Amino acid sequence: MERITTESGNPLLSGQVPPTFGAIRAEHVRPAVGQVLTAERALIVELAAQGAPSLEWLRSTEKMLERINAVWSPVQHLNSVASSPELRDAHNECLTDVTAFFSELGQNAAIYEKFAQLSGSLLSQPEAELIRQSLRDFRLAGVALPPEAREAYRKCQLELAAKQAEFEQHVMDSNDAFEYHETDRAALSGLPEPDLERARAAAAAKHLEGWLFRLDPPTYQTMLMHADRSELRERYYRAWVTRASEQSPAQWNNHPVIEEILKLRQRSAALLGFRNFAALSLARKMAESEEQVLEFLEDLARRSRRFAQQEFAQLEQFAGRKLEGWDVSYYSEKLRQATLKISDEELRDYFPLPRVLAGLFGLVEQLFGVRITPVTDGTLWHETAQAFRIKRLDGTPVGGLLADFYARPNKRGGAWMDSCVNRSRLGERAQNPVAHLVCNFAPPTGDKPSYITHTDVVTLFHEFGHSLHHLLTEVDYPSLAGINGVAWDAVELPSQFFENYAWRPEVLREITAHRSTGAPIPEDKIETLRSSRTFLSGLAMIRQLEFALFDFRLHARPEPASRDDVQQLLNQVRAEVGVVRVPDFNRFQCSFTHIFAGGYAAGYYSYKWAEVLAADAFSAFEESGAFDAGTADRFRRNILAVGGSRDAMASFVAFRGRPPVLEPLLRQAGIVE
């Protein structure tokens, strides 16, 4: 039964999947969201009143979720990549409505009971897992609570969604407000010419002399790595680590927002009977206890810290002085040039983004038998966004990819993959998956393509690993297809696994073409680049463990932390495991969107947890051959294809033949005795 009226005037209600992004305006959001939620509330009443549930009843619940996703997912995406004050207001208003809908659904005792009735049926593995996860999520939504507690939990979720959105918007506003205008070329000593060209163009666009720089991630990284003047590096470092703090305009201060988020999370956990938010978070993860997570992180920190200390001592010896936070990237790059005879900018000249993409697509075809081709699509949200079609080699459609590679104002920082459309086979029409892949690379200059660093290449491969997980799924139920339903501390496995190919000599030859000659990267530089993988890897490991321990300990507290508590805990973690000195003005926590706006609260450890899985999984390819067709097919069938339809550990064991071990990760990072 068609529940929603399609309207040609509202692209969110056109029935087109994915929608015409370029046609969506802020005024379309409220009517579309209101209509779909009204229609689905009526359907919930019907589903609750039906007799004994059947598989068709189960499929009806999945179709309902997909109809909401078809309207709401584009709004969320646009708010991240093409934000405007009007769109933000519409998004925030409707976020409350969408959160309220899912809170009501999660607390609907009649629907919960029907899922419980289905749990005793003879079901296939995906259906049994869908029922299991649904029952768990109902319980975690408060369905079993007394009425007063249930209402309190619902209010917590509404407020939490609003506060998390506010946190992210403060970071975005703080980023976009920063500009650095310079007319003295000598002040910019050390900066690469492509970055200067972009800054000249930005200044000219505002009728200014000289150079104009922003605070986007590529510019920040370039400043800290290449600016010869310590004052300029410090200026950018200070701007970056004080974003959305008390050192920003008052309206963007995230300190009170963090306090509110932590209170709401702790209140939610307590209402559900958990001792803290970390325990609640683990209910959806592979890790079995708080103690197991902390032991894992602390053990890895113990193994890594001595290496990091030695590396930092070497760095200070090389610099001939004590280093501040804004000096580390600069002298790390200088030391890399001195010891490995290779520079970040020299390598950048070999990685034009179009060539990297062509080589990446060829690799995917070789490993997994799918072909990726560009599609001319004028319906996207920005002129630089791109669309791709994915088919098997026999021409069978697999899905689509919508990519947005370049940094610009009104776009969230960082890199991510997200679901645009989920795979669905629910009896009416087949729906193939479509993935969003978003990065923040330096944009092209004039008619020259974007040249990216090898670090950017690794980032691209990482996000493409997520995309493969979403696109190569064979699960018919959207809630378990692709990345959906996968334990959060296992969802990084395909992405971190795929990073390994960005270091393979065979791949590097295919994805490189020098800026001047068009020649692939020479063999000696390949070997040097590969040897650089473990360069200062102890410092990199400790940095991630610092973030993970801060996050998990923060959310494992029995009481929510105040602003001073948060800073004190962060200082304590840094003193315990950190190596690089951090200045007193650093307010990293105020822009830590992963845990205060994204899905990584009490879950940042997942990067390292999944990295163990990924390194061990790739060691199977090292044993059989990095491009071995049989091993790649086993990885596809046992990891990528099954999505969330099977326990994550069971999927890993099905591929590897045993549980994961830590040694491959330590070897990969060079952290070995």
N, C-alpha and C positions, 0 to 999 in steps of 0.2 A: 504493500500500500504506500503510495507516495504521500509523505508527510509534509513536504515543504513546497510552497508555491514558487516556481522559478519566475524571476523577473528580469526581463532583458535590460532594464535600467539599472540593476544592481549586480555588478560582476561577481559579488560574493554569493549570489543566489542564482547564477546563470546555469548551474548544473555542470559547468565545464570544470574538469579536473585534470591538471591544476588550473586555477582561474587565470584570467587575464590580469596579471599583477599591475601592469602599467595603467590600467583603467580604474583601479581601486582608489577611492578617495576617503578621507576621514568621515564624510557624511554617509558613506555606505555602511559603516561598521555597526552602529547601534541598531538600525532597522534589521540588518541581516542576523546579527546575534540574537536580538529579541525574538525574531520569527522562528529561528531554529530551536531555541530553548523552549519556547511556548509549545511548538509541535512535539518535541521530544518529552516534555513533561506529560502531555496528554497520552503519549505512547506508553510511558512508564505506568500510568494508571491502568491502561489496558493490559499490560504485561503482568502487573500484580494481580489483576482480577481473573486471569486465565486459570484453568485447571492445572493438572499435573504438567510440569514443564517437559519439553521435548528438545531434540537437537535443533529443530526449527526455531523454537523459543530462544535457545542460546544464540543462534545466528541473528535473531532479531535484535538482541542486545548489542551485538557487535556492529550491525548496520547502523544502529542508533549512534554509537560512538563515532563511527566514520562520518556520518552526516554532520555532526558537530565539528569534527576535525576539519572537514572540508571548508567550513566557514571560519573557524577560529585560528587554525594554523597559519593561513596567509596573513592574518592581522598581526599575529605574534612575530612572524618573519619580517614584515615590513617595518614594524616598530624597532627592529634591531638593525636593519640595513638601510632604511630610508625614512628615518624618524622626522617628525615635524611637530610643532606644538599642538596642532589640531589632531593629528593622528595619535599622539601620546595621550591626550585627554580622552579620546574615544576608546583607546586601548585600556586605559586605567579604569574607566567607568565600567566597561564590559568585562574586564578581568574580575571585578567583584561579582558580576552576574554569573560568569562561567564557574568561578570558584564555588559560589553558592549552589549552583546546579549539581556539581559533582559531590559537594558535601551532602546535599539532600539525597542523592542517589546512593552514596556510600552508607547512609544511615536509614535506608528504606528496608525495614524488617521483612516486608512481604517478598521483595525481590531477593533479599539474602536467603530467605527460607527456600525459595525455588532453586537457587544455586545449590543449597545444601541437599535438596532432594535429588538433584542431578548427580551429586558426588557418588552416589551408590550405584549409578548406572554402568553398563558395559560401554566404556568409551575408548576411543583411540588415545594414544599417548598425548597428542596435542590438546585434545579436548579435556582429558583428565588434568593436564597441567593448567589449562585455562581455568577450570573449576577451582583447582587448588589455589592458584594465585588470586582469583576473584574472592574466594572466601577469606583469605588472608587480608586482602585489601578492605573488605567490608569491616572486618574486625578492627583494622587499623584506622578506619574512618569513624569508629565509635558506635557501630550499629548495636553492640551489646550493652552500651552504657545506659544508666537510668536517664529519664527525660531531661532532667536539669543538667546533668553532666554532658549529655549529648548536645544540648544547645550551646553549652559553654565551649565545647570542642569545635562546633561549627563556627562560632564567632572567632575563635582563635585562628582558624584556617583562613577566614576572610581577611582578618587584619594582617596575618602573616604574608599572604599573597600581595597585599598592597604595600607593605613595608619592604619586601624584597624588590618589588618593581621600583620603589622610590630609591632604594640603595643604588641600583644600576643606573637610574636616570641621573642621580647626582654625579656619579663617576663620568658619565658621558658628557654632561654639561660642563664639568670641571675640565675635562679634556679639550672640549671645543672652545672654551673661553681663552685658552692660552695661545699667545702668539709671541714670536721673537723676531723683531725686525732689526736688521743689521745693514749698515752701509759701508763698514770698514772690512775690506776683503781680508786683511791680516788677522782679524779676529776669528776668521773661519778656517784658519790654517789646519790642514790635515783632513778636511772633509772631502769626500770623493766628488769628482766633477758631476756625475749624474744627479747627485743630491743637490748640488749647487744650482744646476740647471732647473730642477723642479722648483727650488726656492726663488730663483729669479722670475720664473713664470708666475708663481704665486704672488710675488710682489707687484709685477706688472699688471696682473689682473685687478689689483687694488690701486693702481696708478701710483705706486711707490717706487722709489729708487732702491737699488740694492737687492736684498734677499729677505724673504719672509718664510719662517719655519713654524710648523705646528707641533703638537704634542702627540701625534699618532705613533703607534709602535715602531714602524720603520725609522722614523726620524729620531725618536728617542734612542733606539739601539745604535744608529749611526753616530749620534752625538757622543754617547758614552764610549764607543769603540774607537772613534777616529779623531775627535776634536783634540788638537794639540794643547789648547789652552785649558788649564785646570778649572779656571773660573767658568768657562762655558759648560764644561762637563758637570760641574757642581750645580750650575743654574738649572740644567735639565734634570739632573738627579733629584734636586730638591722639589722641582715642579711635579715630577712623577710620583715621588713617595709621600707627598703631602696632598695629593688629589682628594677632594671631598672630605677634608679633615677640618679641624678648627682653624687651620692656617689658610683655608679657602674662604670665599664669601659665605656668610652664615647660612644662607638658604641651601647650601650644598653640603653642610657638615653631616657626615655619616656617623659620628660618635653616638648621638642619641638614637639613630636608626638601628645601629648594632645592638644597643641595649634593649630596645623594644623587640627586635627579632629574637634575641636570646631568651627574653622573658616568655615570648609566645611559644617558642619551641619547647622550653622546659615545661610550661603549663600544658601544652598538648601531650607531652610524654607522660606527665603525672596523671592526667585524666585517663589515659589508656592503661595506667598501671605500670609504666616503666620508670625505673629509678632516675633516668636522665635521657636526654635526647639521643646520645650515642647509642644507647641500648635500643631505642625505637628505630633508629636508622638501620641498625644491623638486622632487623627483622626482614629486610628485603635484600640482604647481601650474602655472599658466600661465607665470609668470616663468621665464626660461631660465637664469639664473645669479645667484650672489650679487652679482656686480658690478652687474648690471642692477637688482636690488632696491635696493642701497645708493645707486646713482646716482639712481634715481627718488626715494627718500626725501630724500637730501641736496639734490637740485635743488629739490624742493618746499619744503624748509626754507629754502634760500637765498631763494627767491621770497617766502616768507611772513614771515620773521623781522623784517624792517624794519617791516612793517605791525603786527606784534605789539608791537614795541618802542614804536612811536608810540602804540598803544592803551594800553599800560601806563603810559606817561608821562602821557597824558591822564587816566587813572584816578587816578594819584597826585596830579596837579595838582588834580583835582576834590576828592579827599579831604583835600588840604592836608597830607599827611604820607606817609612811607614805609609801604608796605603789606606786611603779612605774609600768609602763605598763607591764613589764616582770614579775612582782610579782603576778599579779591578778589571773591568772590560778592556780599558785602554791598554794597560800593561800586559794583560793576557794576550791580546792580539799582537803586541810588540814581541812578547816572548815566543809566541807561536811562529812569527816571521823569523825570529833569530834562530830558533832551534829546528824548526821544520822547513824553513826556507819557503814558506807559502803564506799568503795573506788572504784575508777575507775578501778584499776588493779584487784581488787578482783572480780569485776563484769566481767571483760574481760575473766576471766577463765571459765565463763559459756557460752560464745558465740563463739564456733567454727563455722566458716563460712558455712561449709557443713550442719551442723545441722540447722543453721538459715535459709538457703535456703530451706531445706526440710519443715520446719515449715511454712515458708512464702508461699510456693507452696500449702501446704495443706489448708492454710487460703483462698487463692484465689479460690481453688476448692470449699470450703464450701460456700463462698459468691457468686461466680459468675458462678459456674458450669463448669469450664474449668480445664483441667489437663495439667500440665507442666512436661515434661520429658526430660532428657539430651539426646543429640545426639552426637555420635562420629563424629567429623568433623576435619580433618587434613588440612583444607583449610583456616584457619583463620590467622590473622596477627601476633599472638604470641602464643607460646606454652601454656601459661596459660589462654588464652581466651577460652570461653566455648560457646557452642550452645545448645539451648533448643527448643523443639517443643511444640506448644500449640494446644490442641484439646478440643472440647466439650466432655462431658461424653459419648455421643453416638458415638464418634469417628470422628465426622466431623472436618476437619482441620480449625483452626482459624488463625494461623500465627506462627511466630518464634521470638526468642529472642537471640541476640548475646551479651554476657556479657564479660567485661574486668574489673576485680575487683582490681588489685594490682598496687601499685605505682612502677615506674621504670624510668630510664632516657629516655629522648626523648618522654615523654608522658606529655600531658597537665595536670596540677593539677586540683583538685576539683572533682566534681561528676556531671554527666549529663545523660540525656536520649536524644536520637535523632532518627529521622526516618532513617531507612535503606531502607525499601521498604514501599510504601503506599498502602493501600487497594484500589483496582480498580475493577469496574464492568462496562466496557465500550463496551460490545458487542462481543468482540472476545474471550478473555480468562480471567478467573477470576484470580486476583492477590491478594494474602493474605498479610497482613502487617507483617513486620519484624522490630523489634526495636533494637537499640543499647542501652545498659545500661553500663555506665562506672563509676567506682569508683577509689579511690586511697587508698585502705586499705594496711596495712602492709602485705607483702607477706608471704607465708609459709616458715618455716625454716626446711630444710632437709625433713624428712618424716612426720613432724608435720603440721597439717593444720593451716591456718591463724586463730588466735583468734582476734576478733574485739571488740571494746568498744560498750557500749549501744548507745552512740552518733552515732557511725558508723551504728548500727542497724537502728536507726531512719533515717539516710541518705539513707540507702538501701531501706527502706520502702517508703521514699519520691520518689526516682527515679523509684521505681516499680509502684507507683501510676501513674506517667507519662506514664510508659510503658503500663499499663492497658488501659489508655485513648487512646493510639495509637492502641493497639491490639484488643480491644473489640468494635471498631467502626463498625457501620452498614451502613455508608455512602458510596455510590458507586463512587462518584467523588473524586479523590485523593486530589484536592486542599482544600476540606472540610473534609476529612477523618481524624479521630484521632485528633491529636493536631493541624492539619492544619486549618487555617481559624478561630481559636478560638481567641477571644479578648485577648491580651497579659496579661491584668490584671485579667483575669479569668483562664488562662491556668494552674496556680498553684493550682487551686481548688482540682483536684483529688489527686495530690501528697501530699498536706498538709492534706487533709482528711485522706489519707491512713496512715500517720504517727501515727495517734491515736491508731492504732492496735499494734504498737510497745510497747505500755504501758499497754495493756490489760493483766490481769493475765492469762486468758485462753491461750493466744498466747505465753506469756513468758514461760509457762510450756512446750510448744511444741518446742520452738526454742532454748532451753538451754540444755547443757550436760557438766558437769564439767570436766575440763582438766584431773583430776586425777581419779575421781570416775565414771564419766559418768552420774551422777545423775542430774535431772533438778534443777533449782534454787529453794531453799526452800521458803515456804510461807512468812516467816518473811522478807526475802530479797526482795521478790516481793513487799510487802507493803512499805518497805523502799524506793525501787527504784521508785515506783509510787509517793510517797510523795516528792521525789527529783525533780519531774517535775517542781514544782514551786520554787525550790531552786535558789535564785538569779535571778529569772525570770525578775525582773524589770531591772537589768543590761543588760540582754540579749535583752529585748525589746528595750531599749534605744539605744543599739549598732546598731540594725537594722534600727531604725528610724533616727539615725545619718547618716548612709549611704544613706538612701532614701531621706532625706531632702537635703543633699549635692548634690546628683544627680539631683533632680528636680529643685532646685534653680539655679544650674549651667546652666541647659539647658533652664530655663525660663528667663534668662537675655536678655535684648534687643540687647546687643552686645556680641560677643565672648570674653571669658575671656583669659587674658594673664596668663603666669605661676604664676606671683605674685597674680593676681586676684583669681586664683584657690586655692592657698594656703590660702589667706586671707578669702575666703568664707568658706573653710573647717574649719579654726580656729574659725570663727564666729559661725558656726553650733555647733561645739564642745563646745564653751563657753555657747551657749544657751541651749542645751539639753544634752550634755555629762556629765559624772560624773567622769570617770577615767582620770587622768592627762596624757597628751600625750607629749612625749619629742620633743624638737625642731627638732631633726633629722628625725622624722617620715615622710615618704613620701608615705603613704598608696595609694594616688591617682595614683602613677606610676605603680601599679600592680592591679588596680581595673578593671580587665578584663570584668566583667559583663557589665559595661557601656561604656568602651572604645574599647572593642573588641567583646563583645557578643551582645545580642539583647535587653539589659535592659536600654539603654540610655533613660533618662526621663521616666523610667519605673521600677526602682528598688522598687518604692512604691508598685508594683504589689504583692510582697511577702506578705506584710501586708494586702493589699486590699483583696487578695485571701484568706488570713488566716481567715479573717472575714467570708467569704463564707464557708470555710472548717469547721471552728468550729461550725457554725450554722448548716451546713449539718450534721455533726456528732451528733449534739444534737438530731436530728431526730432518730438516732440509739440508743442514750441513753434513749429516750422515749419508743421505741418499743423493744429494745434489740439489743446489739452490733452485733449479728449474725442473726438477723431476716431476713428470706429469702425474705419476701415481700418487706421490706424496701430496702434490697440490690438490688432486681430486679428493683425497682423504680429508684434507683440511677443509675443502669446500663443503663436503658432505657432512662432516662431523662438527664443524664450528660455524661456518657461514650460513649454511642452508637451514640449520635447525632453529636459529634465532633463540627465542625464549621458550621454545616448546619442550625443553629438557633441562634438567638440573645442570648448571654450568660445570661443576666438577665432573659429572658423568660425561658431558660432551668432551671435556679435555682428555679424560682417561680413554674415551673411545678413539680419539685421534692418536694420543701418545702411547697408549698401552700401559700406562702407569700414572700415579699422581705426580704433580710437578715437583721439581727440586730447585734449590736456590743457586747451585753452582754455575749454570749457564749465564745467569745475569751477572754474577760477580766476574766471570771471565770476560764477558762482553764489555764491562765497565773498566776492566783492567785492575780491579780491586782483588788482587790475589797475592799471597805471600810469595 
